[in-house]
């Protein structure tokens, strides 16, 4: 996804959302249910019950931006089985989700930590 700004964080709301909601309704979910500051510059990601549509909301210091994607075939691999109602995604995980990959299965190499014995 190409955006005009780099979000400070990316938060995914795991529960399906009524997609008749627009900026005001989604902002209310961010503040009341996700318990996050809607004016933080973070990207807030929502999906519908059929998992074929995604909305992303963010504040860009002058107003709200609402991004919308509808799949013509297939469904998004929405991470419903992970703990919690909100997930903090990396930009790479967000891209994987948009490309149809299951982010719960995508794991990179674990960082290693060594100590010198010298």
Secondary structure, DSSP 8 states (H G I E B T S, - for coil): ---SS--S-EEEEEEE--TT--HHHHHHHHHHTS---TTSS-EEEEE-TTSSEEEEEEE-SSSEEEEEEE-SSS------SSSSSEEEE-HHHHHHHHTT--TTT-------------
